[in-house]
Amino acid sequence: MMKISGVRIVIVGGGSSYTPELVMGLLEAQRLSVDTLTLVDVPAGQEKMDIVAHFCRRLIKKAGSAIRLETTYDRKGALAQADFVLTQFRVGGLAARAQDERIPLRYGAVGQETVGAGGFAKALRTIPVALELAKELETVNPNAWLINFTNPSGMVTQALLRHTAIRSIGLCNVPITIARTIAKALAVDPEAVSLDMFGLNHLSFVRGIYVNGQNITSLVLEFLKNPQTAVANIPDQQWNAEVIGALGMVPNPYLQYYWNPGEMVQRQRQEVEAGRGTRADIVMKVEQELFADYRNPEQVTLPEALMRRGGAYYSAVAVMLIESLALNQRQEIIVNVRNGQALPELPEDSVVEVPAMVDGRGAIPLTCGPMPASVRGLIQHVKAYEELTIDAAVTGSRQTALAALMNNPLVPSEEVARYILRDILQEHAAWLPQFA
């Protein structure tokens, strides 16, 4: 078995509660030997990063690993030494996410951190910071790979590829979660399962499912038509049998927001009115529990609460990608990548979520062919919104920002778009200097 050693990895957003899961994935990697792992954060995140670093050092010690874990606030200095840069930062923290979720709800629109107006707000805050980081990487270390986890992953990755010259690939855990869920249900090796998946980040469809090369799509679709079956480990997410039959595909769980926005708004409002708050409020409570576990000097395994935080299998897909890039070993992985000719109905320079052949050169998207008419229009619609959002984030144009929101299918009217934009720019002003 080929193995590479001496790899240097930088995690930007190192104080995130996700970091220990990534570290555990690196410790369990069979073909990758990490020399130095550097956690980078902003000074305001010092307490969290210190807690995470101490916990991760305990994980490393227990594993008997020689990984050297460092922490720093000198992002540029850390980037200069990296082979791989993993980005998982959140501009404004969970408090800003909570506002992203609450603002649309005021006007009867879906409040969610990656789709709809909430995803729009997060993109406006995030893209300029991602580009600033990438420009630093261009200057000090242009040969490093940037692997982007930061949501909204597709838009952030498209901004990076369009406005910088760095080598960047976007990742999401939904494709691997679907594949691993199917493998678990069938009691087969996860590596035996492959997906023919196409679309955009959080707007994708599985039209082919294979186990050791055998097409089992029809069997899985029949399984999903059972009303007692949940999709992709989201307990309350069920698709109507007629919907599955009409599509002939497995929808990404985030399609619930596009196809059932009224129901999702009602659910979200009920959560807030019941005192449980938005998803961000729930995550804040989970993180309090997580960081209490991380502080515990006796804690040397990943806490159970981490599963409630979300982000399952992020480390698994990250390790797969890093191994393929570092070892120049061809492997098919579903990633967010420049479209080229993969989906001919979308612009070549847009970013899509499709299977790609990954090796030392990067990720080469596989040609998926024409999109089915049943979903093509929605995908094109959302891609137009994404392009406008990226332009607004880069230029600070209020007109472009309004055009973006008006093109978002989860914003019900131009009037609502105007109100939401006003509130976002007012309440997130500290994080949106480009609109000043």
Buried (B, 14 or more C-beta within 10 A) or exposed (E): EEEBEEBBBBBBBBBBBBBBBBBBBBBEBEBBBBEBBBBBBBEEBEEBBBBBBBBBBBBBEEBEBEBEBBBBBEBBEBBBBBBBBBBBBBBBBBEBBBBBBBBBBEBBBBBBBBBBBBBBBBBBBBBBBBBEBBBBBBEBBEEBBBBBBBBBBBBBBBBBBBBBEBBBBBBBBBBBBBBBBBBEEBEBEBEBBBBBBBBBBBBBBBBBBBBEEEEBBEEBBEBBBEEEBBBBBEEEBBBEBEBBEEBEBBBBBBBBBBEBBEEBBEBBBEBBEEEEBBBBBBBBEBBEBBBEBBEEEEBEEBBEBBEEBEBBBBBBBBBBBBBBBBBEBEBBBBBBBBBBEBBEEBBEEBBBBBBBBBBEEBBBBBEBEEBBEEBBEBBBBBBBBBBBBBBBBBEBBEEBBBBBBBBBBBBBEEEBBBBBBEBBBEBBEEBBEBBE
